[in-house]
Amino acid sequence: MTAKNFERTLRAFHRRAPFRPFSVALVSGDRMEIDHPDALVLRGGVAVFVAADGTPTLFDHESASEVSGGRPAARN
């Protein structure tokens, strides 16, 4: 995934109103479900997901392979 596409896609899913959970698949085969908007921080091309149990996962455009969970709402 390109850096530009990574940020654009994550921001679109993250900012959906109302928020709906979405998944991020990593090239390692791991998958995480972003279940709350406050569980994800994106800055400078790096994302941090904090799971409900407090476990953080750092990832970037090189480690992400797919973002899914329905289409993000169109922005006006």
Contacts in CASP RR format, 6 or more apart in sequence:
PFRMAT RR
TARGET T0000
AUTHOR 0000-0000-0000
METHOD contacts of the structure
MODEL  1
MTAKNFERTLRAFHRRAPFRPFSVALVSGDRMEIDHPDALVLRGGVAVFV
AADGTPTLFDHESASEVSGGRPAARN
1 9 0 8 1.000
1 61 0 8 1.000
1 62 0 8 1.000
1 64 0 8 1.000
1 65 0 8 1.000
1 66 0 8 1.000
2 61 0 8 1.000
3 45 0 8 1.000
3 60 0 8 1.000
3 61 0 8 1.000
5 61 0 8 1.000
6 45 0 8 1.000
6 60 0 8 1.000
6 61 0 8 1.000
6 64 0 8 1.000
7 42 0 8 1.000
7 44 0 8 1.000
7 45 0 8 1.000
7 61 0 8 1.000
9 67 0 8 1.000
9 72 0 8 1.000
10 24 0 8 1.000
10 40 0 8 1.000
10 42 0 8 1.000
10 47 0 8 1.000
10 67 0 8 1.000
11 42 0 8 1.000
12 72 0 8 1.000
12 75 0 8 1.000
13 22 0 8 1.000
13 34 0 8 1.000
13 67 0 8 1.000
13 69 0 8 1.000
13 72 0 8 1.000
14 34 0 8 1.000
14 37 0 8 1.000
14 40 0 8 1.000
14 42 0 8 1.000
15 72 0 8 1.000
15 75 0 8 1.000
16 72 0 8 1.000
16 73 0 8 1.000
17 73 0 8 1.000
19 36 0 8 1.000
19 37 0 8 1.000
20 69 0 8 1.000
20 70 0 8 1.000
21 33 0 8 1.000
21 34 0 8 1.000
21 35 0 8 1.000
21 36 0 8 1.000
21 69 0 8 1.000
22 33 0 8 1.000
22 34 0 8 1.000
22 67 0 8 1.000
22 68 0 8 1.000
22 69 0 8 1.000
22 70 0 8 1.000
23 31 0 8 1.000
23 32 0 8 1.000
23 33 0 8 1.000
23 34 0 8 1.000
23 66 0 8 1.000
23 67 0 8 1.000
23 68 0 8 1.000
23 69 0 8 1.000
24 31 0 8 1.000
24 32 0 8 1.000
24 34 0 8 1.000
24 47 0 8 1.000
24 49 0 8 1.000
24 59 0 8 1.000
24 64 0 8 1.000
24 66 0 8 1.000
24 67 0 8 1.000
25 31 0 8 1.000
25 64 0 8 1.000
25 65 0 8 1.000
25 66 0 8 1.000
25 67 0 8 1.000
25 68 0 8 1.000
26 32 0 8 1.000
26 59 0 8 1.000
26 63 0 8 1.000
26 64 0 8 1.000
26 65 0 8 1.000
27 62 0 8 1.000
27 63 0 8 1.000
27 64 0 8 1.000
27 65 0 8 1.000
28 63 0 8 1.000
29 65 0 8 1.000
30 57 0 8 1.000
32 49 0 8 1.000
32 51 0 8 1.000
32 57 0 8 1.000
34 40 0 8 1.000
34 49 0 8 1.000
35 52 0 8 1.000
39 49 0 8 1.000
39 50 0 8 1.000
39 51 0 8 1.000
39 52 0 8 1.000
40 47 0 8 1.000
40 48 0 8 1.000
40 49 0 8 1.000
40 50 0 8 1.000
41 47 0 8 1.000
41 48 0 8 1.000
42 48 0 8 1.000
45 60 0 8 1.000
45 61 0 8 1.000
46 58 0 8 1.000
46 59 0 8 1.000
46 60 0 8 1.000
47 58 0 8 1.000
47 59 0 8 1.000
47 60 0 8 1.000
47 64 0 8 1.000
48 56 0 8 1.000
48 57 0 8 1.000
48 58 0 8 1.000
49 56 0 8 1.000
49 57 0 8 1.000
49 59 0 8 1.000
50 56 0 8 1.000
50 57 0 8 1.000
51 57 0 8 1.000
END
